[in-house]
Amino acid sequence: MELIEKEKLSTLLEKFKEIDPILIVGDVGVDKYTFGDVKRISPEAPVPVLEVTEEWQKLGLAANVVDNFKSLDVPSTICGVVGEDKGGTHFEELLEEKGIKTWGIVRAEGRSTILKERILTKRQQICRIDYESSQVLEGSHEDKLIFRINDLFKGHSCILISDYSKGIFTEKVCKTLIELGNKNGVLVAVDPGRSTNAEWYKGATLLKPNLIEAQAICHSFGYYDKSVEEMAHILMDKLELEKVVITLGGSGIAILDKTVDDEVQILPTVGRDVFDVSGAGDTAISVLCASLLSGASLKDAALMSNLASGVVVGKRGTATVTSSELIEFHEIVSKKA
């Protein structure tokens, strides 16, 4: 197991507070959790009956990214689209409760605000219920989002595209974001969607797919049965990227930075009992971007990202991480190494 040095970790975390704001553009919604005990099977059908003991709601999808930045004391702004409905109002209330501004949120008539409800017991997730719209953003709503992005961008040090393939990332939106970032010399990071045309990400600085997403993108270019190392090079070449990070679940994280060398490195995961993986990718991209903006190399940023993912998978539900938790977890795994 390879860890970032403790002193370097602490220094970078302190620098998080000094970063100019990060602009997150993405699919946003609410995560609801219904938790309880199962003691019997329903007499109506062969399904478990959940006796509810607890319910809670929190920011979900790309809004979980901004929630992670808030936990890490990194200034950020969120841009996204919600419905002109009760769900949209509740989503904005959740932002305000966290002290996050709602300026970048576009309300769209005829579109439902995304809600994902997870039904849980202590042992497992029984099911997930999704209420969502994924129709392609178009017309006045697309124009409003682009206007809001251009209006809010000044003073931001990074553009983070958090794509959950729920329809807001049209070719026009993607190209606007990447051109805006490149024109102003700021980092453009992409957490890609599974059904978005990968060509639309061309010219971004960094792409962070998971293994399945990396395979799907390579397939779209006609490449099959490639190793992780080969896929990283294909993504770098075809999408004209500077950095590639492929998360590999329990197998770690693969990184490639063409500004350093042409070698793909695979860093092992930080061991921990996994309780819930939901939201771990949001935490990973949050820490990755904040670390790079604080002056970390891609390798050190990936090591910090690995550490952060190790913290959140041990929590219940879509979770965030704090600087103190990162330092504490670093001490725990250092003793085991």
N, C-alpha and C positions, 0 to 999 in steps of 0.2 A: 504494500500500500504506500503510495506516495502522497505526502502532504505538503502544503505550502508552509514556509517557516512561520512560526508564531509571531515573531516581531514584524515580519512583512505583512501578515494578515492584519495585525492591529493597526499598522500604519495606513494600509489601504482602506480599512473600515473608517478611520478618522477622516480620510480624504473624501469619503462618500458625501459628507455634509457640505463640501465645498464645490461640488459639481454644479455646473449650470443645469437648469431643468432639462429633463428628458421628455420628449413628446411621444406619447404612446397613441397609436391609431389602431383600432381593432374592433372585433366583434365583442359586444359587451352584454352582460345579463346578470341574473341573480341565481345563486346556488342556494337551494333550500334543503335542509337536512331534517328528516323525521326519524327519531331514534327510539328504540323500545325493546321489549322482550317478547319472544315467541314461546308460548307455553302450550299451544294446542293447534290443531288443524281445523280449518273452517268446515262446518257441517254442510255448507252450500257448494263447496268445490274442494278438490285436494290441494289447497293452498294454505300457507301459514297465516295465522291471525297475529298481527302485531299490536301489542298493548303499548301505546305510546307513552313515553316518560319524558321526552324532551323534543323540542323543535327549535331550530334557529335558521336564520338566513344571513347570507353574506354576499359580498361582491364576487361575481364569477366571470369566467372567460378572461378577456383582456383586462377587465377591471380588477382581476386578481393580481395582475402585473403591477398596476398602480398602487394597489394595496400593499404589495411587497415592498415597493419603493418607499411608501410611507413608513413601514415598519423599520426600514433601514436608514431613515432620515435622508433619503435622496429626493430632492425636489422633482416633481413631474407634473405633466398635464395629460389628461385623457381626452381623446376624441373618438366618438363612436355614434351609433344610431340606435335609438330605442323607439318603441311605439308611442303613439298618442293615446296612451291607455293608463290604467291604474298601475300596471307593472312598471311603466316608464317613470311614473311619479315616485313609486317606491324605490326604484333604482337610484334616482337622484337624491332621495332622502338618505339612502345608505351611503352615498358619496359624501353628503354634507355631514353626516354623523362622524365620518372619518376625517373631516376637515379638508376634503378634496373638492376643488371647484368644479362646477357643472358647466362651465362656459363652452366646452368642446362637445357637448352632447346635443345631437340633432334629434328632434322629435318628428317621426314620420307617420302620417295618417295611413291607415290600411296595413300597418306592419305591427306584429305582436312583439312585445318585449320578451326576450328569451328568459325562460325559467327552467332550471333543471332541478328536479326533486329526487333526492336519494333516500331510499328507505333502508335503514340500517339496524342491525343488532350488534351486540358486543363482538360477535364472531364473524359477521359477514354483511355484505350489502345484498339485500334481498332483490331489489329492482331499482331502476331509475326511470323517472317519468319526465319526458321533455315536452315543454310547450315552447315552440319557436317558429320564427319565420326565417327562411333561408333564400327567399327570392332575391334575384339580382337587383342591386340598388341602381336606380336609373332616374333620368329626368331631373326634376327640381331637387330631389333629395340628394342625389349625387353632387349636384352643383352646390348645395348648402354645405355638405361635408367638406368639399374642396375649399370653399370660401372660408369655412371655420379653420381648416388646417393652415391656410395661408395667413389668416388673420392672427393666429396664435403662435406661429412658428418663431418669430423674432426672439432672440435670446436663448433659444434652446440649443443644447450641445449634441443632441442625438435624436434620430427618428427611429422608433421601434415599431415595426409592423407586426402586430399579433393577430394572425389570420386563423380563424376557426372555421373557415369556409361557410359562413352564414350569409354571404351575398354582398357585403359592403366593398370587397376588394375587386373592383372592376379594373380593366386594363388602364382606364383613365386615372383612377385613384392611385394605383400602384406606380404608374409612370410619373404622376405629379409628385408623389412622395420621394421617389428615388432621384428625380431631377432636382427637386428642392434641396435635398441633402447634399448631393454632389456639387451643385452650384455654390453652396455655402460652406463646403468643406467639412461637413459634420458626418459622424458615423451613422450609417443606415443599416440597422440590424433587422433581420427577418426571421420570425418564427412561422414557417410556412403552413398553409392549409393543404389538406389532402386533395381537394378538387379544384384548386386554383391553377390556372395555366402557369407553369413554372417560368416560362419565358418572360412573364410580367415582372419577375424579380430581378431581371438582368441588370447588372450595374450596381447592385447593392454592395455594401462593404462586407457584411457578414450574413451567412445563412446558417440557421440552427435547426435542422430537421431531426426527428428521431429516426431510428433505423427503417421503420416501415415507410415513412415519408421520403427518406433518401432513396429507397428502392423504387418507389413509385415515380419519383422525378427522373431517375435514371432510365426507367422503363419508357417514360414519355419521350426520351431521346433515342430509344432503340437499343439500350444496353441492358442485358439480362445476366443473371448469375455472376455478378461482380463482387469482389471482396470489398470490405469496408474501405480499405486503402484506395482501391480503384475507384469506388464511388465518390470519395472525397475529391479526387483529381478530376473526375468527370463533371461534378458540380462546379468546381472552381473554373474549369475551362469553358463549359457551355454557358454559364451564367455570368462570366466575367467578374468573379468575386475576388476579394482580397483575403478573406478568412472563411473557413468552413469548420463547423462544429457539429458532429453527429452524436447524439446521445444514444447509448446502447443499453439502457435499462441496467440490469444487474451486471452487465459486462463492462460498464464504465462509459467512457466518452472518448471519441476520436477527434483530433484537431489537426488542422492544416493551415499554416499562415505563410503565404507566398512572399511576404515582406521579410521573412526570416530564412526559410529554406524550402525545399521541395519534399520534405519528409513528413509523413503522417505519423503522429504519435497517438497511442491508445493508453489512456490513463485509467487505471482500475477504479471501480466504484468504492465509496467509503462505506464499509460494512455497517449495517444496522438492521434490526428487525423491522420489517415493513408492515405498517398498519394500514396505510391508505396512500395510493400514488396520485390521487386526483390533485391537480394543481402543481405538481412537482416541476413540470416543464415551465410554468410561469415563473416559479422561483428561480429556476436555472437561468433563464434568459435575463431576468432582472439583475441577478448577481453578476452574470457575465458582462453585461453592458456597463454596469456601475464600476466594475473592476477595471475594465479597459479604459474608461473615461478617467479613472483615478491614476492611470499610468502603468497598470499591470501589463505584463506580456500576455499573449493569448494562453500560454501554458498556465501561468499563475491564475489568470482569470478563470480558466477551466477547473483548476484545482479548488478554487473558492466556490465555484458553481457546484461541483461535486459535493463539497462539504455541506452547502446549503440544502441540496436535494436530500442528503442523508438526514438532515434535521426534520424536514417537512414530511417525509414518508413515514416518520414515526408518530405523526400527529393524526388526529381524527378529522376527516373532511378536508376541503380545500383550505390550505393553511399558508401562513406567511412565516418569515424568519426575521429575527432581530440580530443586531451585531453581537449582543451579549450571548445569545444562543450559539452563534457561530464560534465564538471564542471558547465557550464552555464545551461544545461538542468537539472542537479541535483538541482540547486537553484530554477528553475521554478517549478519543481514538488514538492519540499519540501514545498513551499508556499501553494500548493494546498492540501497537505496531512493533 
